[in-house]
């Protein structure tokens, strides 16, 4: 079984949690969550933040794969 780094799991989970309201806001359903999410630019900010979190989570995963390859 493969072990994933905790930082990868945490940052990816935060990215998913950030992407959900962002996509809902961009789809036009943001006002049902919060009045501030009625603006599509707020949704865009959430989506950009989610992409940044996914990218940040990828670094520990790549480093872990490189360490496994080096040790093999």
PDB file with one MODEL, atoms N, CA, C and O in Angstrom:
MODEL        1
ATOM      1  N   UNK A   1       0.847  -1.181   0.000  1.00  0.00           N
ATOM      2  CA  UNK A   1       0.000   0.000   0.000  1.00  0.00           C
ATOM      3  C   UNK A   1       0.894   1.247   0.000  1.00  0.00           C
ATOM      4  O   UNK A   1       1.901   1.309   0.705  1.00  0.00           O
ATOM      5  N   UNK A   2       0.514   2.195  -0.777  1.00  0.00           N
ATOM      6  CA  UNK A   2       1.308   3.409  -0.906  1.00  0.00           C
ATOM      7  C   UNK A   2       0.932   4.417   0.179  1.00  0.00           C
ATOM      8  O   UNK A   2      -0.245   4.640   0.463  1.00  0.00           O
ATOM      9  N   UNK A   3       1.947   5.012   0.768  1.00  0.00           N
ATOM     10  CA  UNK A   3       1.714   6.066   1.763  1.00  0.00           C
ATOM     11  C   UNK A   3       1.893   7.417   1.103  1.00  0.00           C
ATOM     12  O   UNK A   3       2.888   7.662   0.421  1.00  0.00           O
ATOM     13  N   UNK A   4       0.932   8.282   1.309  1.00  0.00           N
ATOM     14  CA  UNK A   4       1.014   9.638   0.793  1.00  0.00           C
ATOM     15  C   UNK A   4       1.459  10.568   1.916  1.00  0.00           C
ATOM     16  O   UNK A   4       1.073  10.371   3.068  1.00  0.00           O
ATOM     17  N   UNK A   5       2.267  11.579   1.596  1.00  0.00           N
ATOM     18  CA  UNK A   5       2.680  12.535   2.630  1.00  0.00           C
ATOM     19  C   UNK A   5       1.462  13.292   3.185  1.00  0.00           C
ATOM     20  O   UNK A   5       0.514  13.603   2.463  1.00  0.00           O
ATOM     21  N   UNK A   6       1.526  13.570   4.471  1.00  0.00           N
ATOM     22  CA  UNK A   6       0.418  14.271   5.111  1.00  0.00           C
ATOM     23  C   UNK A   6       0.188  15.642   4.485  1.00  0.00           C
ATOM     24  O   UNK A   6      -0.957  16.070   4.336  1.00  0.00           O
ATOM     25  N   UNK A   7       1.260  16.333   4.118  1.00  0.00           N
ATOM     26  CA  UNK A   7       1.098  17.661   3.525  1.00  0.00           C
ATOM     27  C   UNK A   7       0.374  17.580   2.184  1.00  0.00           C
ATOM     28  O   UNK A   7      -0.396  18.478   1.846  1.00  0.00           O
ATOM     29  N   UNK A   8       0.610  16.519   1.417  1.00  0.00           N
ATOM     30  CA  UNK A   8      -0.108  16.333   0.162  1.00  0.00           C
ATOM     31  C   UNK A   8      -1.599  16.141   0.418  1.00  0.00           C
ATOM     32  O   UNK A   8      -2.434  16.748  -0.251  1.00  0.00           O
ATOM     33  N   UNK A   9      -1.923  15.297   1.383  1.00  0.00           N
ATOM     34  CA  UNK A   9      -3.332  15.023   1.691  1.00  0.00           C
ATOM     35  C   UNK A   9      -4.020  16.278   2.215  1.00  0.00           C
ATOM     36  O   UNK A   9      -5.140  16.589   1.809  1.00  0.00           O
ATOM     37  N   UNK A  10      -3.357  16.996   3.111  1.00  0.00           N
ATOM     38  CA  UNK A  10      -3.963  18.186   3.714  1.00  0.00           C
ATOM     39  C   UNK A  10      -4.175  19.290   2.677  1.00  0.00           C
ATOM     40  O   UNK A  10      -5.247  19.892   2.619  1.00  0.00           O
ATOM     41  N   UNK A  11      -3.158  19.554   1.863  1.00  0.00           N
ATOM     42  CA  UNK A  11      -3.281  20.630   0.873  1.00  0.00           C
ATOM     43  C   UNK A  11      -4.273  20.273  -0.236  1.00  0.00           C
ATOM     44  O   UNK A  11      -4.974  21.150  -0.741  1.00  0.00           O
ATOM     45  N   UNK A  12      -4.336  19.013  -0.613  1.00  0.00           N
ATOM     46  CA  UNK A  12      -5.304  18.598  -1.622  1.00  0.00           C
ATOM     47  C   UNK A  12      -6.726  18.692  -1.070  1.00  0.00           C
ATOM     48  O   UNK A  12      -7.642  19.118  -1.773  1.00  0.00           O
ATOM     49  N   UNK A  13      -6.905  18.295   0.184  1.00  0.00           N
ATOM     50  CA  UNK A  13      -8.235  18.410   0.798  1.00  0.00           C
ATOM     51  C   UNK A  13      -8.664  19.876   0.894  1.00  0.00           C
ATOM     52  O   UNK A  13      -9.822  20.203   0.636  1.00  0.00           O
ATOM     53  N   UNK A  14      -7.741  20.747   1.259  1.00  0.00           N
ATOM     54  CA  UNK A  14      -8.066  22.171   1.308  1.00  0.00           C
ATOM     55  C   UNK A  14      -8.372  22.705  -0.089  1.00  0.00           C
ATOM     56  O   UNK A  14      -9.241  23.563  -0.247  1.00  0.00           O
ATOM     57  N   UNK A  15      -7.665  22.205  -1.101  1.00  0.00           N
ATOM     58  CA  UNK A  15      -7.941  22.612  -2.467  1.00  0.00           C
ATOM     59  C   UNK A  15      -9.334  22.206  -2.912  1.00  0.00           C
ATOM     60  O   UNK A  15     -10.024  22.974  -3.584  1.00  0.00           O
ATOM     61  N   UNK A  16      -9.750  21.002  -2.541  1.00  0.00           N
ATOM     62  CA  UNK A  16     -11.106  20.548  -2.874  1.00  0.00           C
ATOM     63  C   UNK A  16     -12.135  21.398  -2.143  1.00  0.00           C
ATOM     64  O   UNK A  16     -13.142  21.805  -2.723  1.00  0.00           O
ATOM     65  N   UNK A  17     -11.875  21.665  -0.862  1.00  0.00           N
ATOM     66  CA  UNK A  17     -12.808  22.491  -0.099  1.00  0.00           C
ATOM     67  C   UNK A  17     -12.887  23.912  -0.635  1.00  0.00           C
ATOM     68  O   UNK A  17     -13.921  24.567  -0.503  1.00  0.00           O
ATOM     69  N   UNK A  18     -11.829  24.384  -1.226  1.00  0.00           N
ATOM     70  CA  UNK A  18     -11.805  25.727  -1.807  1.00  0.00           C
ATOM     71  C   UNK A  18     -12.459  25.741  -3.191  1.00  0.00           C
ATOM     72  O   UNK A  18     -13.065  26.736  -3.589  1.00  0.00           O
ATOM     73  N   UNK A  19     -12.333  24.644  -3.908  1.00  0.00           N
ATOM     74  CA  UNK A  19     -12.875  24.587  -5.268  1.00  0.00           C
ATOM     75  C   UNK A  19     -14.394  24.483  -5.279  1.00  0.00           C
ATOM     76  O   UNK A  19     -15.037  25.000  -6.192  1.00  0.00           O
ATOM     77  N   UNK A  20     -14.975  23.831  -4.291  1.00  0.00           N
ATOM     78  CA  UNK A  20     -16.424  23.620  -4.277  1.00  0.00           C
ATOM     79  C   UNK A  20     -17.188  24.948  -4.253  1.00  0.00           C
ATOM     80  O   UNK A  20     -18.025  25.169  -5.128  1.00  0.00           O
ATOM     81  N   UNK A  21     -16.936  25.845  -3.286  1.00  0.00           N
ATOM     82  CA  UNK A  21     -17.692  27.109  -3.336  1.00  0.00           C
ATOM     83  C   UNK A  21     -17.304  27.966  -4.534  1.00  0.00           C
ATOM     84  O   UNK A  21     -18.127  28.736  -5.030  1.00  0.00           O
ATOM     85  N   UNK A  22     -16.068  27.847  -5.007  1.00  0.00           N
ATOM     86  CA  UNK A  22     -15.664  28.616  -6.176  1.00  0.00           C
ATOM     87  C   UNK A  22     -16.428  28.210  -7.416  1.00  0.00           C
ATOM     88  O   UNK A  22     -16.906  29.062  -8.165  1.00  0.00           O
ATOM     89  N   UNK A  23     -16.544  26.913  -7.636  1.00  0.00           N
ATOM     90  CA  UNK A  23     -17.281  26.434  -8.800  1.00  0.00           C
ATOM     91  C   UNK A  23     -18.775  26.712  -8.679  1.00  0.00           C
ATOM     92  O   UNK A  23     -19.439  27.025  -9.668  1.00  0.00           O
ATOM     93  N   UNK A  24     -19.295  26.596  -7.469  1.00  0.00           N
ATOM     94  CA  UNK A  24     -20.713  26.933  -7.268  1.00  0.00           C
ATOM     95  C   UNK A  24     -20.971  28.411  -7.537  1.00  0.00           C
ATOM     96  O   UNK A  24     -21.996  28.778  -8.112  1.00  0.00           O
ATOM     97  N   UNK A  25     -20.040  29.244  -7.120  1.00  0.00           N
ATOM     98  CA  UNK A  25     -20.191  30.675  -7.343  1.00  0.00           C
ATOM     99  C   UNK A  25     -20.099  31.014  -8.832  1.00  0.00           C
ATOM    100  O   UNK A  25     -20.856  31.847  -9.329  1.00  0.00           O
ATOM    101  N   UNK A  26     -19.178  30.373  -9.536  1.00  0.00           N
ATOM    102  CA  UNK A  26     -19.053  30.623 -10.971  1.00  0.00           C
ATOM    103  C   UNK A  26     -20.265  30.100 -11.738  1.00  0.00           C
ATOM    104  O   UNK A  26     -20.616  30.637 -12.789  1.00  0.00           O
ATOM    105  N   UNK A  27     -20.904  29.053 -11.215  1.00  0.00           N
ATOM    106  CA  UNK A  27     -22.090  28.508 -11.858  1.00  0.00           C
ATOM    107  C   UNK A  27     -23.337  29.341 -11.577  1.00  0.00           C
ATOM    108  O   UNK A  27     -24.383  29.115 -12.186  1.00  0.00           O
ATOM    109  N   UNK A  28     -23.234  30.300 -10.662  1.00  0.00           N
ATOM    110  CA  UNK A  28     -24.364  31.164 -10.363  1.00  0.00           C
ATOM    111  C   UNK A  28     -25.142  30.805  -9.117  1.00  0.00           C
ATOM    112  O   UNK A  28     -26.174  31.411  -8.831  1.00  0.00           O
ATOM    113  N   UNK A  29     -24.659  29.825  -8.375  1.00  0.00           N
ATOM    114  CA  UNK A  29     -25.348  29.394  -7.158  1.00  0.00           C
ATOM    115  C   UNK A  29     -24.666  29.883  -5.892  1.00  0.00           C
ATOM    116  O   UNK A  29     -24.962  29.384  -4.806  1.00  0.00           O
ATOM    117  N   UNK A  30     -23.763  30.843  -6.004  1.00  0.00           N
ATOM    118  CA  UNK A  30     -23.007  31.316  -4.856  1.00  0.00           C
ATOM    119  C   UNK A  30     -23.840  32.025  -3.814  1.00  0.00           C
ATOM    120  O   UNK A  30     -23.525  31.973  -2.626  1.00  0.00           O
ATOM    121  N   UNK A  31     -24.903  32.690  -4.243  1.00  0.00           N
ATOM    122  CA  UNK A  31     -25.745  33.427  -3.293  1.00  0.00           C
ATOM    123  C   UNK A  31     -26.459  32.494  -2.325  1.00  0.00           C
ATOM    124  O   UNK A  31     -26.820  32.907  -1.223  1.00  0.00           O
ATOM    125  N   UNK A  32     -26.666  31.243  -2.721  1.00  0.00           N
ATOM    126  CA  UNK A  32     -27.313  30.299  -1.809  1.00  0.00           C
ATOM    127  C   UNK A  32     -26.383  29.876  -0.673  1.00  0.00           C
ATOM    128  O   UNK A  32     -26.840  29.404   0.368  1.00  0.00           O
ATOM    129  N   UNK A  33     -25.066  30.050  -0.881  1.00  0.00           N
ATOM    130  CA  UNK A  33     -24.097  29.723   0.175  1.00  0.00           C
ATOM    131  C   UNK A  33     -23.858  30.928   1.067  1.00  0.00           C
ATOM    132  O   UNK A  33     -23.951  30.836   2.291  1.00  0.00           O
ATOM    133  N   UNK A  34     -23.545  32.071   0.438  1.00  0.00           N
ATOM    134  CA  UNK A  34     -23.243  33.301   1.165  1.00  0.00           C
ATOM    135  C   UNK A  34     -23.440  34.468   0.210  1.00  0.00           C
ATOM    136  O   UNK A  34     -23.128  34.349  -0.974  1.00  0.00           O
ATOM    137  N   UNK A  35     -23.952  35.595   0.702  1.00  0.00           N
ATOM    138  CA  UNK A  35     -24.193  36.735  -0.200  1.00  0.00           C
ATOM    139  C   UNK A  35     -22.932  37.257  -0.903  1.00  0.00           C
ATOM    140  O   UNK A  35     -23.017  37.756  -2.025  1.00  0.00           O
ATOM    141  N   UNK A  36     -21.791  37.148  -0.269  1.00  0.00           N
ATOM    142  CA  UNK A  36     -20.565  37.626  -0.904  1.00  0.00           C
ATOM    143  C   UNK A  36     -20.164  36.763  -2.104  1.00  0.00           C
ATOM    144  O   UNK A  36     -19.454  37.235  -2.992  1.00  0.00           O
ATOM    145  N   UNK A  37     -20.606  35.517  -2.137  1.00  0.00           N
ATOM    146  CA  UNK A  37     -20.267  34.638  -3.244  1.00  0.00           C
ATOM    147  C   UNK A  37     -21.177  34.833  -4.451  1.00  0.00           C
ATOM    148  O   UNK A  37     -21.065  34.109  -5.440  1.00  0.00           O
ATOM    149  N   UNK A  38     -22.071  35.806  -4.372  1.00  0.00           N
ATOM    150  CA  UNK A  38     -22.933  36.114  -5.514  1.00  0.00           C
ATOM    151  C   UNK A  38     -22.122  36.737  -6.647  1.00  0.00           C
ATOM    152  O   UNK A  38     -22.526  36.665  -7.808  1.00  0.00           O
ATOM    153  N   UNK A  39     -20.993  37.342  -6.326  1.00  0.00           N
ATOM    154  CA  UNK A  39     -20.120  37.951  -7.324  1.00  0.00           C
ATOM    155  C   UNK A  39     -19.262  36.857  -7.973  1.00  0.00           C
ATOM    156  O   UNK A  39     -18.615  36.090  -7.259  1.00  0.00           O
ATOM    157  N   UNK A  40     -19.243  36.770  -9.306  1.00  0.00           N
ATOM    158  CA  UNK A  40     -18.428  35.732  -9.961  1.00  0.00           C
ATOM    159  C   UNK A  40     -16.931  35.882  -9.705  1.00  0.00           C
ATOM    160  O   UNK A  40     -16.196  34.896  -9.763  1.00  0.00           O
ATOM    161  N   UNK A  41     -16.471  37.099  -9.423  1.00  0.00           N
ATOM    162  CA  UNK A  41     -15.041  37.283  -9.148  1.00  0.00           C
ATOM    163  C   UNK A  41     -14.636  36.618  -7.839  1.00  0.00           C
ATOM    164  O   UNK A  41     -13.487  36.201  -7.688  1.00  0.00           O
ATOM    165  N   UNK A  42     -15.557  36.515  -6.896  1.00  0.00           N
ATOM    166  CA  UNK A  42     -15.268  35.792  -5.657  1.00  0.00           C
ATOM    167  C   UNK A  42     -15.077  34.311  -5.964  1.00  0.00           C
ATOM    168  O   UNK A  42     -14.200  33.658  -5.397  1.00  0.00           O
ATOM    169  N   UNK A  43     -15.896  33.792  -6.857  1.00  0.00           N
ATOM    170  CA  UNK A  43     -15.736  32.399  -7.272  1.00  0.00           C
ATOM    171  C   UNK A  43     -14.418  32.173  -7.976  1.00  0.00           C
ATOM    172  O   UNK A  43     -13.771  31.144  -7.785  1.00  0.00           O
ATOM    173  N   UNK A  44     -14.021  33.133  -8.791  1.00  0.00           N
ATOM    174  CA  UNK A  44     -12.744  33.019  -9.490  1.00  0.00           C
ATOM    175  C   UNK A  44     -11.582  33.022  -8.502  1.00  0.00           C
ATOM    176  O   UNK A  44     -10.606  32.296  -8.687  1.00  0.00           O
ATOM    177  N   UNK A  45     -11.685  33.829  -7.464  1.00  0.00           N
ATOM    178  CA  UNK A  45     -10.632  33.855  -6.440  1.00  0.00           C
ATOM    179  C   UNK A  45     -10.536  32.506  -5.725  1.00  0.00           C
ATOM    180  O   UNK A  45      -9.438  32.039  -5.423  1.00  0.00           O
ATOM    181  N   UNK A  46     -11.674  31.888  -5.456  1.00  0.00           N
ATOM    182  CA  UNK A  46     -11.661  30.565  -4.823  1.00  0.00           C
ATOM    183  C   UNK A  46     -11.047  29.517  -5.745  1.00  0.00           C
ATOM    184  O   UNK A  46     -10.287  28.662  -5.291  1.00  0.00           O
ATOM    185  N   UNK A  47     -11.367  29.577  -7.028  1.00  0.00           N
ATOM    186  CA  UNK A  47     -10.830  28.600  -7.970  1.00  0.00           C
ATOM    187  C   UNK A  47      -9.318  28.769  -8.121  1.00  0.00           C
ATOM    188  O   UNK A  47      -8.585  27.780  -8.164  1.00  0.00           O
ATOM    189  N   UNK A  48      -8.851  30.005  -8.200  1.00  0.00           N
ATOM    190  CA  UNK A  48      -7.408  30.248  -8.305  1.00  0.00           C
ATOM    191  C   UNK A  48      -6.703  29.776  -7.034  1.00  0.00           C
ATOM    192  O   UNK A  48      -5.610  29.212  -7.103  1.00  0.00           O
ATOM    193  N   UNK A  49      -7.313  30.000  -5.892  1.00  0.00           N
ATOM    194  CA  UNK A  49      -6.726  29.516  -4.639  1.00  0.00           C
ATOM    195  C   UNK A  49      -6.683  27.991  -4.600  1.00  0.00           C
ATOM    196  O   UNK A  49      -5.724  27.405  -4.098  1.00  0.00           O
ATOM    197  N   UNK A  50      -7.717  27.354  -5.129  1.00  0.00           N
ATOM    198  CA  UNK A  50      -7.740  25.888  -5.168  1.00  0.00           C
ATOM    199  C   UNK A  50      -6.626  25.354  -6.065  1.00  0.00           C
ATOM    200  O   UNK A  50      -5.972  24.371  -5.717  1.00  0.00           O
ATOM    201  N   UNK A  51      -6.406  25.990  -7.211  1.00  0.00           N
ATOM    202  CA  UNK A  51      -5.332  25.566  -8.105  1.00  0.00           C
ATOM    203  C   UNK A  51      -3.973  25.724  -7.423  1.00  0.00           C
ATOM    204  O   UNK A  51      -3.100  24.865  -7.553  1.00  0.00           O
ATOM    205  N   UNK A  52      -3.805  26.826  -6.697  1.00  0.00           N
ATOM    206  CA  UNK A  52      -2.547  27.040  -5.970  1.00  0.00           C
ATOM    207  C   UNK A  52      -2.352  25.979  -4.883  1.00  0.00           C
ATOM    208  O   UNK A  52      -1.233  25.515  -4.665  1.00  0.00           O
ATOM    209  N   UNK A  53      -3.420  25.601  -4.211  1.00  0.00           N
ATOM    210  CA  UNK A  53      -3.310  24.563  -3.181  1.00  0.00           C
ATOM    211  C   UNK A  53      -2.988  23.209  -3.795  1.00  0.00           C
ATOM    212  O   UNK A  53      -2.196  22.454  -3.232  1.00  0.00           O
ATOM    213  N   UNK A  54      -3.589  22.885  -4.946  1.00  0.00           N
ATOM    214  CA  UNK A  54      -3.262  21.629  -5.618  1.00  0.00           C
ATOM    215  C   UNK A  54      -1.796  21.613  -6.038  1.00  0.00           C
ATOM    216  O   UNK A  54      -1.112  20.600  -5.893  1.00  0.00           O
ATOM    217  N   UNK A  55      -1.325  22.725  -6.553  1.00  0.00           N
ATOM    218  CA  UNK A  55       0.082  22.821  -6.942  1.00  0.00           C
ATOM    219  C   UNK A  55       1.014  22.701  -5.758  1.00  0.00           C
ATOM    220  O   UNK A  55       2.058  22.054  -5.848  1.00  0.00           O
ATOM    221  N   UNK A  56       0.646  23.317  -4.652  1.00  0.00           N
ATOM    222  CA  UNK A  56       1.469  23.221  -3.446  1.00  0.00           C
ATOM    223  C   UNK A  56       1.468  21.805  -2.883  1.00  0.00           C
ATOM    224  O   UNK A  56       2.468  21.355  -2.324  1.00  0.00           O
ATOM    225  N   UNK A  57       0.363  21.115  -3.027  1.00  0.00           N
ATOM    226  CA  UNK A  57       0.288  19.734  -2.553  1.00  0.00           C
ATOM    227  C   UNK A  57       1.073  18.777  -3.425  1.00  0.00           C
ATOM    228  O   UNK A  57       1.474  17.709  -2.962  1.00  0.00           O
ATOM    229  N   UNK A  58       1.302  19.140  -4.685  1.00  0.00           N
ATOM    230  CA  UNK A  58       2.026  18.255  -5.587  1.00  0.00           C
ATOM    231  C   UNK A  58       3.516  18.188  -5.250  1.00  0.00           C
ATOM    232  O   UNK A  58       4.155  17.165  -5.498  1.00  0.00           O
ATOM    233  N   UNK A  59       4.071  19.246  -4.699  1.00  0.00           N
ATOM    234  CA  UNK A  59       5.500  19.255  -4.382  1.00  0.00           C
ATOM    235  C   UNK A  59       5.902  18.150  -3.409  1.00  0.00           C
ATOM    236  O   UNK A  59       6.855  17.427  -3.700  1.00  0.00           O
ATOM    237  N   UNK A  60       5.233  17.980  -2.273  1.00  0.00           N
ATOM    238  CA  UNK A  60       5.638  16.889  -1.373  1.00  0.00           C
ATOM    239  C   UNK A  60       5.472  15.509  -2.009  1.00  0.00           C
ATOM    240  O   UNK A  60       6.245  14.595  -1.721  1.00  0.00           O
ATOM    241  N   UNK A  61       4.468  15.356  -2.873  1.00  0.00           N
ATOM    242  CA  UNK A  61       4.265  14.074  -3.531  1.00  0.00           C
ATOM    243  C   UNK A  61       5.407  13.770  -4.497  1.00  0.00           C
ATOM    244  O   UNK A  61       5.902  12.643  -4.533  1.00  0.00           O
ATOM    245  N   UNK A  62       5.824  14.755  -5.271  1.00  0.00           N
ATOM    246  CA  UNK A  62       6.928  14.564  -6.209  1.00  0.00           C
ATOM    247  C   UNK A  62       8.230  14.286  -5.454  1.00  0.00           C
ATOM    248  O   UNK A  62       9.009  13.420  -5.854  1.00  0.00           O
ATOM    249  N   UNK A  63       8.460  15.002  -4.388  1.00  0.00           N
ATOM    250  CA  UNK A  63       9.676  14.778  -3.605  1.00  0.00           C
ATOM    251  C   UNK A  63       9.677  13.376  -3.001  1.00  0.00           C
ATOM    252  O   UNK A  63      10.719  12.721  -2.958  1.00  0.00           O
ATOM    253  N   UNK A  64       8.525  12.917  -2.536  1.00  0.00           N
ATOM    254  CA  UNK A  64       8.418  11.555  -1.994  1.00  0.00           C
ATOM    255  C   UNK A  64       8.700  10.515  -3.068  1.00  0.00           C
ATOM    256  O   UNK A  64       9.388   9.528  -2.806  1.00  0.00           O
ATOM    257  N   UNK A  65       8.177  10.721  -4.274  1.00  0.00           N
ATOM    258  CA  UNK A  65       8.439   9.787  -5.376  1.00  0.00           C
ATOM    259  C   UNK A  65       9.925   9.772  -5.738  1.00  0.00           C
ATOM    260  O   UNK A  65      10.485   8.713  -6.022  1.00  0.00           O
ATOM    261  N   UNK A  66      10.560  10.939  -5.727  1.00  0.00           N
ATOM    262  CA  UNK A  66      11.980  10.997  -6.024  1.00  0.00           C
ATOM    263  C   UNK A  66      12.804  10.286  -4.955  1.00  0.00           C
ATOM    264  O   UNK A  66      13.791   9.621  -5.268  1.00  0.00           O
ATOM    265  N   UNK A  67      12.397  10.428  -3.687  1.00  0.00           N
ATOM    266  CA  UNK A  67      13.103   9.735  -2.618  1.00  0.00           C
ATOM    267  C   UNK A  67      12.935   8.215  -2.743  1.00  0.00           C
ATOM    268  O   UNK A  67      13.880   7.467  -2.490  1.00  0.00           O
ATOM    269  N   UNK A  68      11.743   7.757  -3.129  1.00  0.00           N
ATOM    270  CA  UNK A  68      11.519   6.320  -3.308  1.00  0.00           C
ATOM    271  C   UNK A  68      12.368   5.796  -4.461  1.00  0.00           C
ATOM    272  O   UNK A  68      12.953   4.717  -4.364  1.00  0.00           O
ATOM    273  N   UNK A  69      12.436   6.557  -5.551  1.00  0.00           N
ATOM    274  CA  UNK A  69      13.214   6.108  -6.708  1.00  0.00           C
ATOM    275  C   UNK A  69      14.707   6.069  -6.373  1.00  0.00           C
ATOM    276  O   UNK A  69      15.424   5.177  -6.826  1.00  0.00           O
ATOM    277  N   UNK A  70      15.167   7.023  -5.589  1.00  0.00           N
ATOM    278  CA  UNK A  70      16.576   7.072  -5.216  1.00  0.00           C
ATOM    279  C   UNK A  70      16.949   5.924  -4.289  1.00  0.00           C
ATOM    280  O   UNK A  70      18.059   5.396  -4.357  1.00  0.00           O
ATOM    281  N   UNK A  71      16.024   5.545  -3.429  1.00  0.00           N
ATOM    282  CA  UNK A  71      16.295   4.464  -2.477  1.00  0.00           C
ATOM    283  C   UNK A  71      16.188   3.088  -3.098  1.00  0.00           C
ATOM    284  O   UNK A  71      16.653   2.117  -2.501  1.00  0.00           O
ATOM    285  N   UNK A  72      15.594   2.966  -4.271  1.00  0.00           N
ATOM    286  CA  UNK A  72      15.393   1.640  -4.902  1.00  0.00           C
ATOM    287  C   UNK A  72      16.615   1.106  -5.576  1.00  0.00           C
ATOM    288  O   UNK A  72      16.581   0.012  -6.140  1.00  0.00           O
TER     289      UNK A  72
ENDMDL
END
